[in-house]
Amino acid sequence: MHTPKASTIAPRPTSMGGECCTDQQCESGLRNTYFEGKRLTPDMFRIEQRYLVERRRLLNRAIHGWGIAYGYGISSAKATLTIQSGFALDKSGRELLQVGKRLLKFSDAILLDKDGQQLDTQQASVPAQPADGKPGTVPEPPCWLLSVHYAEQDRDPVSVKDPCHCDRHEWDHICETVRYSLREIQCSECCDEFPCELTCECGAESCCKEPIDTTKLEGNKKTSIHKNMPFKRGGCRCFCDHLTGLQPGADCTEHLCGIKEPCGLVKVDLRHGVPLACVKLEQDDSKRWTFSEWIDACGPRRLVKRNDLLFDLIRGCDLTRIAEIGWHEWHRKNDPIGFDEFSEALGYEESQGKTPEYVSKKFWVKFSRPVLEESLLRPDCFAMTVMSREKKEGWWNTFRVPLRRIDTALVPKQDGDPNGYVRSARLVFEGAWGRDVVEGWSEFLDRETRVEVEVRGDFIIDCNGQPVDANAVGVISHPTGNGSPGGTFMSTFRVKPRPQPVDESVRKEGAPS
């Protein structure tokens, strides 16, 4: 028996209720089918190309969002911006790809007003009034937002003869490229955060509501239905409401404006620019506007967070940690350390002004990145607690060690560290307390003692403006961190009793008044 080809088998008609012509325009996506004998026309290829391009841009919008994916480094020299190669996605899902570096002069940029309309290059100016409103002061120059835009340019003209032997001109290719714009903004807006796009009201309810006291019958025994079942995250209702309200084709209409350039007409989407940097302008000797050397190439950027970047954020690769501690061999050690080791670790006595103090030898920390010295110098960033047993009932008496100051000169600054940032901290104790321990004026170390040292990462800010990830990890002394900013590093150890009891008369005579 001859079996017909699959392409020639007619589909079995089916009967369905409701309207049958709701997709006549096929706005969801029209693509070609191919069969033997089909006549291929230019319109067939346009349909094929449009389907593939629109689907790719839809995926870009839905999955990746918009912003700078990587590249587009910017530097300024001799009134010219040098823009390195880069890749970005705009709000319509178009790919903005620049291959190789480009030198951008002020005359090459498209000037836009606050509404996104094109301006003439002669309309750039500095504010007419001084920045502080006082006469006689030099006005502060405004800032300009540099953005990259999707652009198309027709390439390779060809002549085509019609059946009537009339010549017409067409373009053989379209070059997808980018163009740059400048829009005047307040300098304070350069570092404004993008508004939250997650929009929802109260979403505290679970996605599937079930009474907590719901029970089910297992044999002759009633048990809770939630036994051994994790509760769903309450925010899933909020996420669902947000995603349900989004529209697949929102704000992705073609808005290509013709821009005349010396080499021809370029069609640019001026509505969907991707911010790159804030720059400032200045006038040269001929009163022509040029770029100054001031650039903020990070503040206004919106970034596309790739999968590898998201996983690195989950791991906390952007966080500063405690890289090392001076007493690491004592950290959570089972056996107590000797009293002499502990007293020696307290350091040496010196005078800071008129007040004696003990600069510790072992009680210091080093950080994996520079931290803000101003946030580190406050004594409440650290705490040392000493606990000693009572003779009768065995209660633990708790004493907080008096810290005089924090020394940050243990580790020298490295090349590239910003001013006002340091990489280490060392505890400096009150002199009277140090002598009390070393010389034995009090008896709280005559018995076994427990010591707790805390480093409060929530109070210490790193060079990226984030709290130090100081969470302790088990018995590991360093590096610290559980992948979230802040937290407290807690280190404990025990100290053996003082080797020989100090005579009470010596203790009373030598004790400070």
Summary of the structure (lengths in Angstrom):
residues: 513
radius of gyration: 35.3
end to end distance: 116.6
largest distance: 125.1
contacts: 1311
relative contact order: 0.10
helix: 18%
strand: 36%
